[in-house]
């Protein structure tokens, strides 16, 4: 019994840490599948850049300047914007630049997924480039992004997102640290096949492969992962760079993590029957490691701590048991006193807990079709 409890706590702890430590290490050991060099004789495909906005009045002037810089380098690029029944000046700002972009109208608030679907239906480019209203794209990245699609094996390409305020407080620091790890893992997944989903800040897919996305699900996850159903690759392009401000409010970040986890898990439930038929053993390993074990991080941590506590109690080691449960109490005290390392540990724990709450939301049938942007993004 005692040995079994120690073994179980070790296993649960290893599974908890796997997505962040042993999984990226294991990806380095897999056989590389290089992307074929771009065929210089093949024409660069036409493209449409799409973004949806809701109450982004303060972010849009900088966004429009960025789009203008992109358009100067790529005059044939079609740009489409969608205002999801914004209550501020978002729509007026979009409509003020008819020479730069085309506004897709709406008569009701539908959410981002529906807005993207409307824009894809009216886009004329062979490649649809998806981004957010508060994200800035390095203008030279568009050409690099499109060049990847000269390879017919590529179905979707994800760019690299950089947070420009990653040092503004513990919430932003933790978010920046998490995202740097995420980008590293995506690059390693891409190196040996395909990534397990793209981020909506910057990715592109072939318009002909864009699926029907239910309005309450995560459009970037479904649109990017669906290319695998057509035998195409989803890859990471480190040289395609986008910039965004992350939230500095821990409450906003907690809600965002919970919302994304709920929509992501619901999207997984929607996609899995099809993906299970298409996935190789390597893809299954990637998906379980990158997605599923992260969603289950909170219960795995509790199982590890609970079984270790039971083992220490039966082993008559009260000193270690007190240390095991005293450490979190000291961390919480340090966080209350604004000790930066303790605050960051609490932020990480909150993010893990928020993700699991999102999964519970998905199990209960809760949906997040619409939401307001975080205040710190304005």
LINFEN-V893462 format. One record per residue. RES is the residue in three letters. SS is DSSP state (H for helix, E for strand, L for the rest). PHI is phi in degrees with one decimal (999 if undefined). BURIAL is + if it has 24 or more other ideal C-beta (glycine too) atoms within 12 Angstrom, else -. Layout:
BEGIN
RES_SS_PHI_BURIAL + RES_SS_PHI_BURIAL
END
This chain:
BEGIN
UNK_L_999_- + UNK_H_-63.8_- + UNK_H_-63.1_- + UNK_H_-63.4_- + UNK_H_-65.0_+ + UNK_H_-62.1_- + UNK_H_-65.3_- + UNK_H_-66.5_+ + UNK_H_-65.3_+ + UNK_H_-66.1_- + UNK_H_-63.8_- + UNK_H_-62.8_+ + UNK_H_-65.5_+ + UNK_H_-65.5_- + UNK_H_-66.5_+ + UNK_H_-63.0_+ + UNK_H_-83.5_- + UNK_H_-53.0_+ + UNK_L_-60.8_+ + UNK_L_-104.1_+ + UNK_L_-124.3_- + UNK_H_-71.2_- + UNK_H_-64.9_+ + UNK_H_-60.5_+ + UNK_H_-65.2_- + UNK_H_-67.1_- + UNK_H_-63.5_+ + UNK_H_-66.3_- + UNK_L_-88.5_- + UNK_L_-80.5_- + UNK_L_-66.1_- + UNK_L_-73.0_- + UNK_L_-123.0_- + UNK_L_-61.3_- + UNK_L_-73.3_+ + UNK_L_-62.0_- + UNK_L_-58.3_- + UNK_L_-63.0_+ + UNK_L_-77.0_- + UNK_L_-63.8_- + UNK_L_-82.4_- + UNK_L_-77.0_- + UNK_L_-67.9_- + UNK_L_-70.1_+ + UNK_L_-67.3_+ + UNK_L_-72.5_- + UNK_E_-145.8_+ + UNK_E_-125.3_+ + UNK_E_-103.5_+ + UNK_E_-124.3_+ + UNK_E_-151.0_+ + UNK_E_-112.4_+ + UNK_E_-135.7_+ + UNK_L_-137.1_+ + UNK_L_51.7_+ + UNK_L_-110.8_+ + UNK_H_-56.0_+ + UNK_H_-78.2_- + UNK_H_-85.1_+ + UNK_H_-68.3_+ + UNK_H_-55.4_- + UNK_H_-67.3_+ + UNK_H_-62.8_+ + UNK_H_-66.0_+ + UNK_H_-61.9_- + UNK_H_-64.8_+ + UNK_H_-64.3_+ + UNK_H_-64.2_- + UNK_H_-65.1_- + UNK_H_-65.3_+ + UNK_H_-64.2_+ + UNK_H_-64.5_- + UNK_H_-79.2_- + UNK_L_-133.2_+ + UNK_L_-62.4_- + UNK_L_-85.9_- + UNK_L_-69.7_+ + UNK_E_-87.5_+ + UNK_E_-121.3_+ + UNK_E_-121.2_+ + UNK_E_-125.3_+ + UNK_E_-133.8_+ + UNK_E_-99.7_+ + UNK_L_-83.6_+ + UNK_L_54.7_- + UNK_L_-61.0_+ + UNK_L_-101.8_- + UNK_L_-110.6_- + UNK_L_-91.5_- + UNK_H_-57.9_+ + UNK_H_-62.4_+ + UNK_H_-61.6_- + UNK_H_-64.4_+ + UNK_H_-64.6_+ + UNK_H_-73.9_- + UNK_L_-78.3_- + UNK_L_-123.4_- + UNK_L_-65.4_- + UNK_L_-75.8_- + UNK_L_-102.5_+ + UNK_L_-147.8_+ + UNK_E_-109.1_+ + UNK_E_-91.5_+ + UNK_E_-91.7_+ + UNK_L_-76.3_- + UNK_L_-149.1_+ + UNK_L_-115.6_- + UNK_L_-152.9_- + UNK_L_-79.7_- + UNK_L_-119.2_+ + UNK_L_98.6_+ + UNK_H_-63.2_+ + UNK_H_-59.3_+ + UNK_H_-67.6_+ + UNK_H_-60.5_+ + UNK_H_-62.9_+ + UNK_H_-62.5_+ + UNK_H_-62.0_+ + UNK_H_-68.7_+ + UNK_H_-59.8_+ + UNK_H_-62.9_- + UNK_H_-104.8_- + UNK_L_-70.5_+ + UNK_L_-107.4_- + UNK_L_-73.4_+ + UNK_L_-69.2_+ + UNK_E_-114.1_+ + UNK_E_-104.0_+ + UNK_E_-101.6_+ + UNK_E_-105.7_+ + UNK_E_-151.2_+ + UNK_E_-113.5_+ + UNK_L_-67.3_+ + UNK_L_-102.2_+ + UNK_L_-107.6_+ + UNK_E_-106.9_+ + UNK_E_-109.8_+ + UNK_L_-58.0_+ + UNK_L_-54.2_+ + UNK_L_-71.1_- + UNK_H_-71.2_+ + UNK_H_-63.1_+ + UNK_H_-62.5_+ + UNK_H_-62.0_+ + UNK_H_-60.1_+ + UNK_H_-69.3_+ + UNK_H_-61.4_+ + UNK_H_-61.2_+ + UNK_L_-78.6_+ + UNK_L_-69.0_+ + UNK_L_-87.1_+ + UNK_L_-65.2_- + UNK_L_-78.3_+ + UNK_E_-89.1_+ + UNK_E_-102.0_+ + UNK_E_-153.0_+ + UNK_E_-132.9_+ + UNK_E_-108.9_+ + UNK_E_-86.3_+ + UNK_E_-113.1_+ + UNK_E_-98.8_+ + UNK_E_-115.7_+ + UNK_E_-84.9_+ + UNK_L_-88.1_- + UNK_L_-128.2_- + UNK_L_-67.7_+ + UNK_L_-106.1_- + UNK_L_-87.8_- + UNK_L_96.9_+ + UNK_H_-64.8_+ + UNK_H_-61.7_+ + UNK_H_-66.9_+ + UNK_H_-63.7_+ + UNK_H_-64.2_+ + UNK_H_-61.3_+ + UNK_H_-66.2_+ + UNK_H_-63.2_+ + UNK_H_-60.2_+ + UNK_H_-71.4_+ + UNK_H_-64.6_- + UNK_H_-64.3_- + UNK_H_-61.0_+ + UNK_H_-65.1_+ + UNK_H_-63.4_+ + UNK_H_-65.0_+ + UNK_H_-62.0_+ + UNK_H_-64.0_+ + UNK_H_-68.7_+ + UNK_H_-62.0_+ + UNK_H_-62.2_+ + UNK_H_-57.5_+ + UNK_L_-114.2_+ + UNK_L_148.4_+ + UNK_L_-130.0_+ + UNK_L_-73.3_+ + UNK_L_-101.5_+ + UNK_L_111.0_+ + UNK_L_-107.7_+ + UNK_L_-93.1_+ + UNK_L_-67.9_+ + UNK_L_-62.6_+ + UNK_E_-161.4_+ + UNK_E_-156.8_+ + UNK_E_-138.2_+ + UNK_E_-144.5_+ + UNK_E_-69.6_+ + UNK_H_-59.1_+ + UNK_H_-65.4_- + UNK_H_-99.1_+ + UNK_L_-68.9_+ + UNK_L_-89.9_+ + UNK_L_-79.2_- + UNK_L_-110.1_+ + UNK_L_-56.9_- + UNK_L_-62.7_+ + UNK_L_-93.1_+ + UNK_L_-101.3_+ + UNK_L_-86.0_+ + UNK_H_-63.7_+ + UNK_H_-68.4_+ + UNK_H_-64.9_+ + UNK_H_-69.4_+ + UNK_H_-64.0_+ + UNK_H_-76.3_+ + UNK_H_-70.7_+ + UNK_H_-66.2_+ + UNK_H_-64.9_+ + UNK_H_-66.2_+ + UNK_H_-69.0_+ + UNK_H_-101.5_+ + UNK_L_75.9_- + UNK_L_-101.0_+ + UNK_E_-98.5_+ + UNK_E_-112.2_+ + UNK_E_-121.2_+ + UNK_E_-102.5_+ + UNK_E_-117.3_+ + UNK_E_-66.3_+ + UNK_E_-86.1_- + UNK_E_-94.4_+ + UNK_E_-116.9_+ + UNK_E_-127.4_+ + UNK_E_-128.3_+ + UNK_E_-151.4_+ + UNK_L_-91.6_+ + UNK_L_-91.7_+ + UNK_L_-68.8_+ + UNK_L_-107.9_+ + UNK_L_-96.6_+ + UNK_H_-62.4_+ + UNK_H_-69.0_- + UNK_H_-59.3_+ + UNK_H_-65.9_+ + UNK_H_-61.8_+ + UNK_H_-64.1_+ + UNK_H_-64.4_+ + UNK_H_-61.0_+ + UNK_H_-65.1_+ + UNK_H_-63.4_+ + UNK_H_-64.3_+ + UNK_H_-63.4_+ + UNK_H_-61.2_+ + UNK_H_-70.1_+ + UNK_H_-66.7_+ + UNK_H_-66.5_+ + UNK_H_-63.6_+ + UNK_H_-67.0_+ + UNK_H_-60.1_+ + UNK_H_-61.1_+ + UNK_H_-70.7_+ + UNK_H_-86.4_+ + UNK_H_-56.6_+ + UNK_H_-55.5_- + UNK_H_-81.4_- + UNK_H_-65.3_+ + UNK_H_-60.8_- + UNK_H_-76.9_- + UNK_H_-97.7_- + UNK_L_-66.8_+ + UNK_L_-81.3_- + UNK_H_-61.6_- + UNK_H_-63.9_+ + UNK_H_-64.0_+ + UNK_H_-62.7_- + UNK_H_-61.4_+ + UNK_H_-61.9_+ + UNK_H_-66.2_+ + UNK_H_-62.7_+ + UNK_H_-69.8_+ + UNK_H_-80.7_+ + UNK_H_-105.0_+ + UNK_H_-63.8_+ + UNK_H_-67.7_+ + UNK_H_-68.1_+ + UNK_H_-59.2_+ + UNK_L_-95.3_+ + UNK_H_-60.0_+ + UNK_H_-63.4_+ + UNK_H_-65.2_+ + UNK_H_-65.0_+ + UNK_H_-63.7_+ + UNK_H_-67.0_- + UNK_H_-64.5_+ + UNK_H_-63.0_+ + UNK_H_-67.8_+ + UNK_H_-66.5_- + UNK_H_-69.3_+ + UNK_H_-66.8_+ + UNK_H_-61.9_+ + UNK_H_-63.2_- + UNK_H_-65.5_+ + UNK_H_-65.8_+ + UNK_H_-65.7_- + UNK_H_-68.6_- + UNK_L_-83.9_- + UNK_L_56.3_- + UNK_L_-120.6_- + UNK_H_-62.6_- + UNK_H_-62.9_- + UNK_H_-70.4_- + UNK_H_-65.5_- + UNK_H_-63.9_- + UNK_H_-65.5_- + UNK_H_-61.2_+ + UNK_H_-92.8_- + UNK_H_-76.9_- + UNK_H_-59.6_- + UNK_H_-60.5_- + UNK_H_-64.0_- + UNK_H_-65.9_- + UNK_H_-64.4_+ + UNK_H_-63.0_- + UNK_H_-63.9_- + UNK_H_-62.4_- + UNK_H_-65.0_+ + UNK_H_-63.2_- + UNK_L_-89.6_- + UNK_L_67.2_- + UNK_L_-76.4_- + UNK_H_-55.3_- + UNK_H_-59.9_- + UNK_H_-67.6_- + UNK_H_-60.2_+ + UNK_H_-66.8_+ + UNK_H_-63.1_+ + UNK_H_-64.3_+ + UNK_H_-62.1_+ + UNK_H_-63.7_+ + UNK_H_-62.5_+ + UNK_H_-64.3_+ + UNK_H_-65.0_+ + UNK_H_-64.7_+ + UNK_H_-67.6_+ + UNK_H_-62.1_+ + UNK_H_-62.5_+ + UNK_H_-69.9_+ + UNK_H_-61.3_+ + UNK_H_-62.8_+ + UNK_H_-63.2_+ + UNK_H_-61.3_- + UNK_H_-57.2_+ + UNK_H_-64.8_+ + UNK_H_-60.5_- + UNK_L_-83.3_- + UNK_L_85.5_- + UNK_L_-72.6_- + UNK_L_-127.8_+ + UNK_L_-127.2_+ + UNK_L_-82.5_+ + UNK_L_-130.6_+ + UNK_L_-163.8_+ + UNK_L_-99.2_+ + UNK_L_-64.9_+ + UNK_L_-62.7_+ + UNK_H_-60.9_- + UNK_H_-70.5_+ + UNK_H_-87.0_+ + UNK_L_-68.3_+
END
